[in-house]
Amino acid sequence: MSEAQPEGRSSAHPIALDKNDLDRAIDAWRKNPTSGHMGDVLSFAVSAESLESVRQVLKVALNQGADLSAAQRRFAEDILGVKARNEVVSGVLNSAKYLEERTRQVKLLFSSDPGNPLVLLDMAQLRLAQGDVRKSEKLLRSAKQFSPNDRLVLRITSRFLTHVNRADEAHHLLASHARTAIDPWLMASEIALSQMVGKSSKFVRIGQRIIKEKSQPSASTTELAAALAGVELASGNYKRAREYYRGSLLAPNDNVMAQVITDQRILSLDASSSILQSGSANPYEAKALISWRNVDYAGAFDAGVSWHAEEPYSSRPLQFLTSFLSASADYEDAIILARRGLVADPDDVGLEVNLAYALAATGDLENAERLAKKAKSSDPLKFAAQATATLGLVAMKRGDFVRADECYLSALDTFSKSNDKALYSICQAYYARTAFDCGHERVGEIIDAAVEGYRKSPVPDSAFILKGLGADISKKADRDDGVKRVIQWEFDSEKAELIKRNVLVDVGAPIIINRSR
């Protein structure tokens, strides 16, 4: 929860682990020592307080030769001090070790200066990452008592309240505070939170005036501009949303970069990587998304692991990593991380969909079907099509190719009607891989359609999957990518130099133009 973390843009919640839940998981494994039950036990390894209990169970499992998947065995070797052979698990475990060491360091500071609000905030975030919600809230209240008007205290407190499903309380905290009316950072948080709780923000007009008058530096208004873009986007005013996003990119931080990357296809906006990468010294979320977008798979994975290590209380990096692992067919690791994330946030439908897919891919069809149907009913507007496609995978694994085709075609029809070209292309790619793996009689036709779909909407997910099938996707896409860019370069022939212009240019406009004299 950094100083510049926007409110209301994610569904991440704290890693909240219950000792009784861990005991029940261990008891279930002892009674029926399957790899599935072991996966439930391993989901608690993210908590420093639970780590030793998980270690003891793994020792017993290895000594008894219990049923463990290959990924679980590598996990056990790593956690018990054997040479690590799995970078995903190693990265997760390193984040837990980091929390332990960081907590020890902050405790020393806390003992010498218990009234320092910055130390209190740091300790509160560490407690939250370890699942101690009650202690975290107590520390935040103390920080607020010492510094009731501090921007950092207010933003982190509101972030905490959002994490624990008290968004109305978080919104009231910022909406009623006197400083919000004059502070663009607090204003940005309040505007985003107002959208989350379904209320109109009284600060939208004030924020619009601040942006219009340019009364404050761009670095101070970057999140305010992005928040206003979110308001316009929700209203369907894409043109104004693009204008505000362009303003936010003049001096973006990592949160703005991640938001722009997330929304850029909706807006047909190209957020230039060169601008985005200059926004923050440590933007792991943005780096992960940029690397993925640029088809830098190794870079995307490394940044995703670092993102999770930096935000172990958040489910969003686990959403990214499980999607990545599923695309790369590392299903066992995807299952471990998805289960771990669902311990943190049992209501994360995106993680449920990812877990359902990975379970289906490994043959656990009953649990995959149950989860996919649950996800489909939990959030039908956002995840029904993805869940339907997963049910297609389940059907094809069972040999019911007619039902499988119906599910995949239904999902594709939904994406087509919503004009979501990226998800349409991704769904085609997964359909092709499923058809290939299951020996569908029309596998060649399905792969050809997926390649054609990729050429119309060249998204990295599709490229990753189709390359794995040996498909030829090297040909140039049929058309321009259809996005407006936020920079253009001018070439000054007299000075023989390039000059960067931060302007919104039309689709198909040249990246470099000659300056006319």
N, C-alpha and C positions, 0 to 999 in steps of 0.2 A: 504494500500500500504506500507507494511513493507520494511525495508532495503533489505531484502533477497527475495523479491517477484520477481519471474522470469517473463520475458516478453514473450508474444506470446503463452502461454500455455492455455489461457482461452479466452472466448468470453465475459467476464463480462464488463459492462459499467456502468457509474455513474447513480445514481438515479436522472434523470433530469426531474423535474416536471414543468409544465407550468401553471401559474395562469389562463390563458384563458381556458385551457383544463379542469381545475377543475370547473370553472364557467359553462362551457358547460355541464359537467357531472351532476352538481347540477340542472341545468335548465331542462335537460332531465328527471331526476328523478321526479322533481316537476310536469312536464307535464304528466308523466306516472310512478307513484310510484311503480314499480315492484322491486322484489329482485335482478333481473339482473342489473337494473340501479343503485340500491344501491351498488352493488358490484363494479361498476365503480367508484362511489364516494369514497368508502372505500379504493380503491387502492391508494388514495392520502394521506392516514394517515401516511405513512412512513416519510413524510416531516414535520419537525417541523413548517415550515411556513404555511402549509396547515391544520395542526391538528385542530386548533380552528374552522375553517370553517366546517370541517367534524363533529366536536362535535355538532355544532349548527343544522346541518342537522339531525343528529341522535336523538337529543332532539325532533325535530318536528316529526320525524318518530315514536318514541315511544309514544308521546302524542296523535298522530292521530291513533295509532294502525295500522300503515302501514304494508304492506306485507314484512316481513323479514324472512329469513331462520333462522333455529335454531342457526347456527354458527354466523350469522350477529347479532342476538339478544344478544348472549353472548359477541360479540365484542362491541356492544353498551353499555352493562352493565359495561364492563371493562373500556372503554374509558371515560365513564361518572362518574366513581368513585364508581360504584357498585362493590361488591366483585367479583373478577375474578374467572371464572370457565373454562377458556379455555387456556391451557398453550401455545399453538401455538400463539394465538393472543397476550397473555400477553407478551411473549418473544419479539414479533415484537414491541409492544408498548414500552416496556422497552428500546429497542434500540433507539427509538426516544427520549425518556426522557434522556437517556444517552448522546445523541448528544447535547441536549439543555444544560445540565449541563457542559459537557466537553467544549462546545463553550464558555460558560460564564467564565470558568477557564482560557482558553487560551487567551481570550480577555484581561483579567487582566495582563497576562504575556506580551502580545503584546503591551499594552499601556505603560508598563515600559521598554520594550526592543524591539522596533520595527525593529531593524536591526539584530536580532538574527536569523540566517537561520533556526535553528531547530524549533523556534516558528513559523516562516513563513510557514514551511512545515506542521506543525501540523494544523495550521489554514487553509491552503490550502486544506488539506484532509478533514477537517470538512465541509468546504464550498462545496467541491465536493460531500460529502455524502448528503448534503442538496439540491443538485441540482443546486447550483450557479456556473456554469462552468466558466463564465467570471471572477468572483472574484477569483476563485481558480487559474486560469491561471495567473492572475495579481500577485498574491502572489508568485507563483512559479517563475515567471520572476524576481521578487525582490530578492528571495532567490538565484537565479543563479547569479545575479549581485554581491551580497555580497560574494558568495563562488562559483566561476565558475568552480573550479576543484574538488569540494566535491563529493565523490561517492554517498552519500545519495541523494544529490540534483539532480544529474544526473539521478539516477535510478528512483526516484519518478517522475521527470519531464517526462521521457520517458514513464513511466507507465501511467501518465495522458494523454499524447498524444495518447497512444494506446487506452485508454478508450473512447476518443472522436473521434475515427475513423481516426486518423492521424498517422497511424503506419509507413508510409514512412518517415514522419518527425521525429518520435521517433527513427527510425533506423539510419537516417542520423546524429542525435545528438550524438549517441554513436559511430557510425562507424568513424566519423570524429574527435572525441575528442582524444587528445594526450594520455590521461591517460588510455584509453581502452586497449592499446597494452601491458600494464604492470599490469593491475588490473584484476584478474580472475573473480571478481563479475561483473564488467562492460562487460567483455568479454563474460560471460555466457548470459547476457541480450542481447548483440548484436547478438550472434549466434542464439538465439531463435527468435529474431525479424527478422533476415534475412530470416529464414524459413517462417515466417508469410507473409512477403512482396514478397517472391519468388526470393530472391537474394542469391548469394553465399557469404559466409562470408570469409573475408580475415584472420580472426582470428582462423579458425578451426585448421590449422596446428600449429599455436603458442600454442593454447590450448592443442592440443594433445601432444606437446613436454613438456609442463608444467606437465601434468598428468604422462607422461612416466618417466620424470626425478625426479618426486616427490620433486621438489624444494621448494614447499610451503606446509604448514600444510594441512591435509585433511579437516579440518573445513573451510579453505579458498577456497578450490577447489571443494567443494561438489556440488555446482550448475553448475560449469564449466563441471564437469564430467557428470552430468545429461543432460546438454545442448548437449554435444557431443554424449551422448546416443541417444538423440532425432534425431540428424543428421543421425546416423547409422540406427536407426529404420526407418526413412523416406526413406533410401536407400535400405531397406530390408536386411541389414546386422545384423541379430538378435544376432549372436554370439558376435560381437564387442559391440553391444548395451548392452548386458548382462554384459560384462566386465566393461564397463563404469559405468553402474548402480551399480555394485558391489563396485566400487571405491567411488561412491557418498554416499553409505551406511556406509562407515567407520566413517563418522561424519555428518550425515544428519541433515538438518533443516526441518521445517515443510513443506516448498514448495517442497523440494526434496521428502519427504515422500509421499506427495499427488501425485506427478508425478509418482513415482514408483508404488504406489498402483493402479493408473489409468492404467498403461501400463503393469502390471505384467502378466496378462492373455495372452496378445499378445506375450510376451516373454517367457511364461511358466516358470516364475520366482516366487519363494515364498519369498516375503519380510517379514521376520520374525517380528512379532509384537513387540517382546522384543527389537529388534534393533530400530524399527521405533519410539517406544514410548520414547526412550531416546534422540531423536533428538532435541526437543524444549520444552520450559517450557509452551508454550501456543499454541499448534498446533491444533486448533479446527477443521480445515478441515481434517487433518490427523486422528484425533481422531474419527470424524464422519465416515470416510471411514473404518478405522480399526474396529470400533465397529460394523458397518454394516456387514463387511466381517466375523466377529467372531460371528454373529447372536446375538449380544447384542443390541436388538432393542431399549430398553429404553436409553442406553448409546448413541446410534447413534442419536436418536432424540434430546436428551439434547445437545450433541455436535453440531448438526446442528443448533439449535436455537442460541447457543453461537457464532457459526461461522457467522450467519447472523447478530447478534448484533455487532460483531466486524467489519464486512465488509458490512454495510448497503448499500453501493454504488454498491455492486457486485450482479450480478444475479445468480452466481454459487451456493451459499448456498440455494437460493430459488429453483433452479433446484433440488437440493438434497432433500429439505424438501417436495416439491410437489410430487416427486417420492415416497418418504416415505409415505406420506399421502394417495396417490392413492393406494399403495400396502396395506395399512391398512384400506382401504375403508372409509377414512375420506374425502369424496369428497368435501364437502362444504368448508372446510378449505383449501383444495388444490386449489380450484377455487379462493378464496380470495388472496392467496399468489401468484399464477400464474399470476393473473391480475396485482397485484402490481409489480411483476417483469417485466411484459411486458410494464408497464409505464416507467420503467427505461431503458429497452432495447426492443423496439418494434420488433427488428429483431432477437430475440432469438428464434430460431426454436425449440430448446429443450423444452422451456417453452410452446410454442404453442402446441406441441404434448401432453405435460402433461395436459394442460388446455383442449384440445379437448377430451382427455380420461375422465377427471373428469366430463366435461359437458355431455358427452354421458352417463356416469354411473348414472347421476342424471336426465336423461330424456330430456335434452336440445339438441335434436338430430340434428336440423337444424344448430345451431351454431357449434356443434361438427363436423358435416360433413364439413362445410365450412372451419373451421380451419385445419382439417386433410388434406383436399385437398390442402390448401394453403401451409402447411408444406411440403407436398409431392413434390410440385413443387419448393419450395424455396431451398431445400437441398436434392435432390433425392438420392445422394450417401450415405448420413449419416442417413437420417430420413425417407426415402420412405417406408421401411419395417414396422417401428413402426406406421407410419401414416396409412398404409394399414391394419394393425391389428386393429387400432382404428376404421376404417371404417367397419371392421368385427363386432365390438361391436355395432356400429350404426345399421347395418343390422339385427343383432340378436335381438336387442331391438325392431325393427320394425316387428319382426316375420318372416323375410326372412332368414331362416336357411341355405338355399342353398347358397345364396350370402355370408352369414357370413362365412360358411366353406371355400368358395373359397378365401376370403380375408385372413383368418388366415393361410390357407395352403400355399398361395402365400408368405406371410411374413415368414413363417417357411422355405420355399424353399430358399428364399433369404439368410436367416441366415445360412442354411446348405451349400449353395454354397460358402459363404464367410468364412466357417469354424468357425463361431462365436458361439461356443458351449454354452457360457453363455447366450447370447441373445436368442438363440434357446430354452434353458430351460425356461427362463423367459417368452417368448412368449407362450410356451405350458401351463405354469401355469395360465397366464391371460386368455387364451382360455378356460381352464378348469373352471375357476371361472365364466366367462361369460356364459358358457354352463350350469353350475349349477344354476346361478341366473335366467336364461331365460327358463329353463326347456327343454333343448335340449334332443331329444330322445336318443342320443348316449352319454349322459353325463358321464355314467360310463366308457365307452371306452376312452373318451377324458381325464378323470381324471387319469385313469390307464396309459395312454401314457405320461401324464405330470409327474407322479411319476417316471416312468421308465427314462424319460429324466432327471429328477433331480438326479437320482442315477448315471447317466453317467456324469453329470456336476452339482455337488451340490453347487449351488449359493444361497446366503441368500434370495434374492428376491423371488425365487421359494419356498424356505422353508416357508417363511412368509405366502405366499398366500395359499399354499397347506395345511399347518397346519390349516388355517382358514376354509378349506373345510372338515376338519376331516380326511384327507388322512394320511395313515401310511407311513411316510418317515424315520422311525427310523432305518431301515435296513442299513447296511454298503454299501457304494457305491460299484459298481461292480468292480472298478479298482482303482489303485493309482491315485492321483489327477494330475499326469503328469507334475509336475513342478520341476524345479531345485531350490534347496535351497541355500541361501547365507551364511549359517553358518553350522558348524558341531561341535559336542562336542567330545572331547577325554577323556577317563577315564584312569587316571594314577593309576594303581592298587597298586603300591608301596607307593604313597603318599595319596591314597584314595581321589582323588580330580578330579573334572571335569575342563577341559580347553577348552575355546571357541576358535574356529578357524574361521576366516572370509575368507571362501573359497567358490567358486562356485562348488557345488557337483552335480552329475548326478541324473537324475530322478530315484526314487526308492532307492537311497543310504540311508543307515541307519543314523538316526539323531545322535546316539552315537556310537563311535567305541572305541575299546580297544587299547591303545598305546602299540606297540610292542617294546621290549627291544633288 
